[in-house]
């Protein structure tokens, strides 16, 4: 779909996914790294346990369908070569600190003069302006600034972060969408524009509607590991199974109450609760507790009843019962179980890519979306450091091999 378009990807670990999305959609993505390779290549784990810039699994995860060149953008010669690349590019993606690219003479205003149709995408923690624009930031601080961190963890302890860094992945996905919207606008105007993405903005969208509590005057939800506290009720959504954990939605009201009725009937049938517990008014249970007619301690007892039951069944048994009886139960799968998923196999999700330099084929997660007419193809494995220097600088820009060798000797590529 994007095969006519070229992307220059200057991002570090904060922005790599954006370029990969555009590459998956068919764009010619050229990753421009500093001489020696991107710092993201030093992030482990590493294939075979060997710390090497071409074996970083982090790098592999976010750089398929890209070519890679090295270039010193802090040198005059490097900037001159880069400007030649910019003239034929459609997108540029960068994740430097605000103002850093402009200080090099490579800001949006500078490059739009050379290429008015350029779509210039910036991915930063807090955006290009404002009092936090130049704050140092990590995945943790972006989650904290965006709000989701306050919802994660146990109520009686400090919040906890999600273990795998992903704040900037939200920003990258939004950046890819923003780039495509700007491309659509360019078809009408003929001009590119600056797409300014704040990771803080992106993760604020991931607060499950909690950001609407305050303006709508609603009671604030509070974090509980595997659930949430709402008013006097602590809602629990994770329960132990015989071989792991399951998500159980023990909820009330006209929509969810009937499923809770069926769940408690099943638990009673299996001998884990009495008929009085089974026959509670699960549709109107919120009102029972909020009015004081049902003590909160009784709901705590019910949750223990549910736990006593779920821990005697496997995840598969509980899923089968949920499908047969119309219950809100789902297994919490491990990474190994995802890899062995029959559902993913049926959709031909996993893709193998040849890493000839390692003499190995590596299995990758599949496309983020399936298109009936223009399916995503994994054309290129993640590139090695400077792998396409000759293709880009000699074959496309017209440098001689001697000139490229001279640049290599000077440490510019």
C-alpha positions in Angstrom: 0.0 0.0 0.0 2.8 2.4 0.8 5.3 1.0 -1.7 5.7 4.3 -3.6 6.8 6.1 -0.5 10.2 6.5 1.3 10.7 6.9 5.1 13.8 8.1 6.7 13.8 6.7 10.3 16.2 8.5 12.7 14.6 7.2 15.8 16.2 5.5 18.8 14.4 2.9 21.0 11.6 5.4 21.6 10.4 5.5 18.0 11.4 2.4 16.1 7.9 0.8 16.0 6.5 3.7 14.0 8.9 3.1 11.1 8.2 -0.7 11.3 4.5 -0.1 10.9 5.0 2.0 7.8 7.5 -0.6 6.5 4.9 -3.4 7.1 2.5 -1.3 5.0 5.0 -1.4 2.1 7.0 1.8 2.5 10.8 1.8 1.8 12.1 2.5 5.3 15.7 3.5 5.6 16.9 3.4 9.2 19.6 6.1 9.6 21.9 5.2 12.5 25.0 6.9 13.9 28.3 5.3 13.0 28.6 2.0 14.9 24.9 1.6 15.1 21.9 2.7 17.1 22.1 2.6 21.0 18.9 0.5 20.7 21.1 -2.4 19.5 22.7 -2.6 22.9 19.4 -3.6 24.6 19.1 -7.3 25.4 18.2 -10.0 25.5 20.5 -11.2 22.7 20.2 -14.1 20.3 22.4 -17.0 21.6 23.3 -15.0 24.7 26.0 -13.1 22.8 25.9 -9.3 23.3 26.3 -8.0 19.8 24.6 -5.1 17.9 23.3 -7.5 15.3 21.8 -10.0 17.8 19.6 -7.8 20.0 16.1 -9.3 20.2 14.8 -5.8 21.1 16.3 -4.5 17.8 14.8 -7.4 15.9 11.4 -6.8 17.4 11.0 -3.3 15.9 13.0 -3.2 12.7 11.8 -5.7 10.2 11.0 -4.4 6.7 13.7 -1.7 7.0 17.1 -1.1 5.4 19.8 0.5 7.4 22.6 3.0 6.8 25.0 4.7 9.1 25.7 8.4 8.9 27.2 11.1 11.2 24.6 13.8 11.3 26.8 16.0 13.5 29.3 16.4 10.7 28.8 18.8 7.7 29.5 16.1 5.2 27.0 13.8 6.9 24.3 16.5 6.9 24.9 17.2 3.2 24.4 13.6 2.3 21.3 13.4 4.5 19.8 16.4 2.8 20.2 14.6 -0.5 18.2 11.7 1.0 15.6 14.1 2.3 14.8 15.5 -1.1 13.4 12.2 -2.3 11.8 11.2 1.0 8.1 11.3 1.9 8.4 10.8 5.7 11.0 11.6 8.3 10.6 10.1 11.8 12.8 11.3 14.7 12.7 10.9 18.5 15.4 13.3 19.6 15.0 15.9 22.4 13.0 18.9 21.2 15.3 21.3 19.4 18.1 18.9 18.8 17.3 18.4 15.2 16.8 22.1 14.6 20.2 22.7 16.2 21.7 20.6 13.5 19.9 22.5 10.8 17.6 19.5 10.3 14.4 20.7 12.0 11.1 20.7 10.2 11.3 24.3 9.0 14.8 23.6 7.6 13.8 20.4 5.7 10.4 21.7 4.5 12.4 24.3 2.5 14.3 21.5 0.8 11.2 19.3 0.4 7.8 21.0 0.9 6.0 17.7 0.7 7.9 16.1 3.6 5.9 14.7 6.5 8.1 15.2 9.5 7.1 13.0 12.6 8.5 13.8 16.0 8.1 11.3 18.9 9.0 12.7 22.3 8.0 12.1 26.0 6.0 15.4 26.4 5.8 17.0 23.0 7.7 19.9 21.4 6.7 22.7 23.8 5.4 23.3 27.3 7.1 23.3 30.7 8.0 19.5 30.5 9.2 19.5 26.9 12.9 19.1 28.0 12.3 16.9 31.0 14.4 13.7 31.1 12.0 10.8 30.8 11.8 7.0 31.0 9.0 4.6 30.4 8.2 4.8 34.1 8.0 8.6 34.2 5.8 8.8 31.1 3.3 6.3 32.6 3.4 8.3 35.8 2.7 11.6 33.9 0.0 10.1 31.8 -2.1 8.6 34.6 -2.2 4.8 34.0 0.4 4.2 36.6 -1.9 5.4 39.3 -4.3 2.5 38.4 -1.7 -0.3 38.5 -0.9 -2.3 41.6 -2.2 -3.0 45.1 -4.3 -0.4 46.9 -2.2 -0.6 50.1 1.2 -0.1 48.3 2.7 2.3 45.8 1.7 1.9 42.1 3.7 -0.5 40.0 4.7 -0.2 36.3 4.0 -2.8 33.7 7.2 -4.8 33.5 7.7 -4.5 29.7 8.4 -0.9 28.6 5.5 0.2 26.3 4.7 3.8 26.9 6.6 4.8 23.8 4.9 2.0 21.8 1.6 3.8 22.3 3.3 6.9 21.0 4.7 5.0 18.0 1.3 3.7 17.0 -0.2 7.1 17.3 2.7 8.5 15.3 2.1 6.0 12.4 -1.5 7.0 12.3 -0.7 10.7 12.4 1.8 10.2 9.5 -0.8 8.5 7.4 -3.4 11.2 8.1 -0.8 13.8 7.1 -0.2 11.8 3.9 -3.9 11.9 3.1 -3.9 15.7 3.7 -0.9 16.0 1.4 -2.9 14.5 -1.4 -5.3 17.5 -1.1 -2.7 20.3 -0.4 0.5 19.1 -1.9 2.3 20.0 1.3 3.6 18.0 4.2 3.4 19.0 7.8 5.0 18.4 11.3 3.3 15.6 13.2 4.2 16.2 16.9 3.5 13.1 19.1 3.7 13.2 22.9 4.0 9.8 24.5 2.3 11.4 27.6 -0.8 12.2 25.4 -0.8 8.7 24.0 -0.7 6.8 27.3 -3.3 9.1 28.8 -5.7 7.5 26.3 -4.9 4.2 28.1 -6.5 5.0 31.4 -9.7 3.0 30.7 -11.9 6.1 30.9 -10.6 7.0 34.3 -9.6 10.5 33.0 -13.4 11.2 32.6 -14.2 10.5 36.3 -13.3 13.9 37.5 -14.9 16.1 34.8 -18.1 14.0 35.0 -18.3 14.2 38.8 -18.0 10.4 39.2 -16.5 8.5 42.1 -12.8 7.9 41.5 -11.8 4.3 40.9 -8.7 3.1 42.7 -6.1 0.5 41.9 -6.4 -3.0 43.2 -4.1 -5.8 41.9 -6.2 -7.7 39.4 -9.2 -5.4 39.9 -10.4 -2.0 40.9 -12.0 -0.4 44.0 -15.3 1.5 43.4 -16.9 3.0 46.4 -17.1 0.4 49.1 -16.6 -2.5 46.7 -13.2 -4.0 45.7 -13.8 -5.7 42.4 -11.5 -8.6 41.8 -11.0 -9.9 38.2 -8.1 -12.4 38.6 -8.5 -15.8 40.3 -6.3 -18.8 40.7 -6.9 -21.9 38.6 -5.4 -25.3 39.1 -2.7 -24.6 36.5 -2.4 -20.8 36.4 -4.9 -17.9 36.6 -8.2 -16.9 35.0 -10.1 -13.7 34.6 -13.5 -13.8 36.2 -15.9 -10.8 35.8 -17.9 -10.9 38.9 -20.1 -7.9 38.1 -23.6 -6.8 38.6 -26.4 -4.7 37.0 -28.8 -5.5 34.2 -26.0 -6.3 31.7 -23.6 -8.4 33.8 -25.9 -9.6 36.6 -27.3 -12.5 34.6 -23.9 -13.9 33.9 -23.1 -13.7 37.7 -26.4 -15.6 38.4 -25.2 -18.4 36.1 -21.8 -18.4 37.6 -23.1 -18.7 41.1 -25.6 -21.4 40.0 -22.6 -23.4 38.6 -20.6 -23.0 41.8 -23.6 -24.1 43.9 -24.1 -27.1 41.6 -20.5 -28.1 42.2 -21.0 -27.9 46.0 -19.0 -24.7 46.7 -21.8 -22.5 48.0 -25.3 -22.7 49.5 -28.6 -21.8 47.8 -28.8 -18.5 49.7 -25.5 -17.4 48.1 -26.6 -18.6 44.7 -29.9 -16.7 44.9 -28.6 -13.3 45.9 -29.9 -10.4 43.8 -26.9 -10.1 41.6 -28.6 -7.7 39.2 -29.2 -5.2 42.0 -26.2 -6.1 44.1 -24.5 -2.7 43.7 -27.6 -1.1 45.3 -27.7 -3.7 48.1 -24.2 -2.8 49.1 -24.3 1.0 48.6 -27.5 1.1 50.6 -26.0 -0.9 53.5 -28.5 -3.8 53.2 -25.7 -6.1 52.2 -22.5 -5.7 54.3 -19.2 -5.4 52.3 -17.9 -8.3 54.4 -20.4 -10.6 52.7 -19.1 -9.7 49.3 -15.6 -10.5 50.5 -16.9 -13.9 51.5 -18.4 -14.5 48.1 -15.1 -13.7 46.4 -13.4 -16.3 48.6 -16.1 -18.8 47.5 -15.3 -18.1 43.9 -11.6 -18.6 44.5 -12.2 -21.9 46.4 -14.0 -23.1 43.3 -11.7 -21.8 40.5 -8.6 -23.2 42.1 -10.0 -26.8 41.7 -10.3 -26.5 37.9 -7.8 -26.1 35.1 -7.9 -23.1 32.8 -9.2 -25.3 30.0 -12.0 -26.7 32.2 -13.1 -23.2 33.2 -13.0 -21.9 29.7 -15.1 -24.9 28.5 -17.7 -24.2 31.3 -17.7 -20.5 30.3 -18.5 -21.3 26.7 -21.1 -23.9 27.6 -22.8 -21.9 30.3 -22.4 -18.3 29.1 -20.0 -17.2 31.9 -17.5 -14.3 32.0 -14.4 -16.4 32.5 -11.2 -16.3 30.4 -7.9 -18.0 30.9 -4.8 -15.9 31.4 -2.3 -17.4 29.0 1.5 -17.4 29.3 3.9 -16.4 26.6 4.5 -20.1 25.9 0.8 -20.7 25.5 0.5 -17.8 23.1 3.3 -19.3 21.0 1.4 -22.6 20.9 -2.0 -21.0 20.3 -4.3 -23.0 17.9 -6.1 -19.7 17.1 -3.0 -17.9 16.0 -1.8 -21.0 14.1 -5.2 -21.2 12.3 -4.7 -17.6 11.2 -1.1 -18.3 10.0 0.0 -15.6 12.4 3.6 -16.5 13.0 6.2 -15.7 10.3 9.7 -17.1 9.8 12.5 -14.8 8.6 15.8 -16.0 7.3 18.8 -14.6 9.2 21.4 -15.8 6.7 24.2 -14.1 8.7 23.4 -16.4 11.6 22.5 -19.5 9.6 19.1 -19.5 11.3 15.4 -19.0 10.7 13.7 -16.9 13.3 10.0 -16.9 14.1 8.4 -13.5 14.4 5.0 -12.3 15.6 2.7 -11.8 12.6 1.2 -8.7 11.0 -0.8 -6.3 13.1 -3.7 -6.5 10.7 -4.7 -8.7 7.7 -5.7 -7.1 4.4 -7.7 -9.1 1.9 -6.3 -7.4 -1.2 -2.9 -6.1 -0.1 -1.5 -8.5 2.6 1.4 -7.4 4.7 4.6 -9.2 3.7 7.7 -9.6 5.7 10.1 -8.6 3.0 13.2 -7.9 5.0 14.7 -9.3 8.3 15.9 -6.6 10.7 19.1 -5.1 9.2 22.7 -5.4 10.4 24.7 -2.2 11.2 25.3 -0.3 8.0 24.1 -3.2 5.9 22.7 -1.0 3.1 25.4 1.7 3.0 26.5 0.7 -0.5 23.0 0.3 -1.8 21.9 3.8 -0.6 25.1 5.9 -0.9 26.6 4.4 -4.0 23.7 2.9 -6.0 21.1 5.6 -5.2 23.1 8.8 -4.3 25.8 8.2 -6.8 28.9 8.2 -4.6 31.8 6.1 -5.9 33.0 3.1 -3.9 36.2 5.1 -3.2 34.2 8.0 -1.7 32.2 5.6 0.5 35.5 4.0 1.6 36.8 7.4 2.5 33.7 8.2 4.5 34.1 4.9 6.4 37.8 5.7 7.1 36.8 9.1 8.5 34.2 7.5 10.8 31.3 9.3 9.1 29.4 6.2 8.1 
